[in-house]
Amino acid sequence: MQHSIREVGGGAEITIKGRLTFAEAHLFPKVLAELEKVGKAKWDILLSGLDVIDSTGMSLFVHIYDAANAAGTKVVIRGAAGPVREALDRAAFQTLFEFQ
């Protein structure tokens, strides 16, 4: 998993690329800590470069949801496609996040 975070208009844009699976889960607390330090207005999560996600990877998005909900932050998932989008749809993530 590769990621980058940048502040955008009082919020943040996070790009996640590669794989988000059990093997990468140990990296995610650092990502979430970085995300919580930037703007809280809105978090855009860009997934167009995410190739693989498993159930552990999807559970990490629940941590994002919890942190955003606690901070009153809107989260938008952008660019999820193919198997990644199918997995998120099967898990009914559209009930937690806005997809664009």
C-alpha positions as CSV (number, residue, x, y, z in Angstrom):
1,M,0.0,0.0,0.0
2,Q,1.2,3.4,-0.9
3,H,-0.5,6.5,0.3
4,S,-0.3,10.3,0.2
5,I,-2.3,12.9,2.1
6,R,-2.6,16.6,1.3
7,E,-4.7,19.3,2.7
8,V,-7.3,20.7,0.4
9,G,-9.6,23.6,1.3
10,G,-10.0,22.8,5.0
11,G,-10.2,19.1,4.3
12,A,-7.9,16.4,3.1
13,E,-7.3,14.3,0.0
14,I,-5.9,10.8,0.6
15,T,-4.7,8.7,-2.3
16,I,-4.3,4.9,-1.6
17,K,-2.6,2.8,-4.2
18,G,-1.6,-0.9,-4.6
19,R,-3.0,-3.4,-2.2
20,L,-5.0,-2.9,1.0
21,T,-5.1,-6.3,2.6
22,F,-4.2,-8.1,5.9
23,A,-0.5,-7.9,4.9
24,E,-0.7,-4.0,4.8
25,A,-3.0,-3.5,7.8
26,H,-0.1,-2.7,10.2
27,L,0.6,0.4,8.1
28,F,-2.9,1.8,8.5
29,P,-2.8,3.3,12.0
30,K,-0.1,5.7,10.7
31,V,-2.3,6.6,7.8
32,L,-5.3,7.3,10.0
33,A,-3.1,9.4,12.5
34,E,-1.8,11.5,9.6
35,L,-5.4,12.0,8.3
36,E,-6.7,13.1,11.6
37,K,-4.0,15.9,11.8
38,V,-5.2,17.6,8.6
39,G,-8.4,19.5,7.8
40,K,-11.7,18.1,9.0
41,A,-14.2,19.7,6.6
42,K,-14.1,16.8,4.2
43,W,-11.9,13.8,3.4
44,D,-11.7,12.7,-0.2
45,I,-10.4,9.2,-0.5
46,L,-9.0,8.5,-4.0
47,L,-9.0,4.8,-4.9
48,S,-8.4,4.8,-8.6
49,G,-4.9,3.3,-8.0
50,L,-6.1,0.6,-5.5
51,D,-5.9,-2.8,-7.2
52,V,-6.8,-5.2,-4.4
53,I,-8.8,-5.0,-1.2
54,D,-9.7,-7.8,1.1
55,S,-12.0,-8.0,4.2
56,T,-9.3,-6.7,6.4
57,G,-8.7,-3.8,4.1
58,M,-12.4,-3.0,4.1
59,S,-12.5,-3.1,7.9
60,L,-9.8,-0.4,7.9
61,F,-12.4,1.9,6.2
62,V,-14.6,1.4,9.2
63,H,-11.9,3.1,11.3
64,I,-12.0,6.0,8.8
65,Y,-15.7,6.2,9.2
66,D,-15.5,6.2,13.0
67,A,-12.9,8.9,13.1
68,A,-14.8,11.0,10.6
69,N,-18.1,10.5,12.4
70,A,-16.5,11.6,15.7
71,A,-15.1,14.7,14.1
72,G,-18.1,15.6,12.0
73,T,-16.2,15.1,8.8
74,K,-17.8,14.1,5.5
75,V,-16.0,11.3,3.6
76,V,-16.2,10.8,-0.1
77,I,-14.7,7.8,-1.9
78,R,-13.7,8.5,-5.4
79,G,-12.5,6.4,-8.3
80,A,-13.1,2.9,-6.8
81,A,-13.5,0.6,-9.8
82,G,-13.5,-3.0,-10.8
83,P,-13.0,-5.6,-8.1
84,V,-12.4,-2.9,-5.5
85,R,-15.7,-1.2,-6.2
86,E,-17.5,-4.6,-6.3
87,A,-16.1,-5.6,-2.9
88,L,-17.1,-2.2,-1.4
89,D,-20.6,-2.5,-2.9
90,R,-21.0,-6.1,-1.6
91,A,-20.2,-4.8,1.9
92,A,-22.8,-2.0,1.5
93,F,-20.2,0.7,2.0
94,Q,-22.5,3.1,0.2
95,T,-24.5,3.3,3.4
96,L,-21.4,4.7,5.2
97,F,-19.8,6.8,2.5
98,E,-20.7,8.9,-0.5
99,F,-19.2,7.4,-3.7
100,Q,-18.3,9.5,-6.7
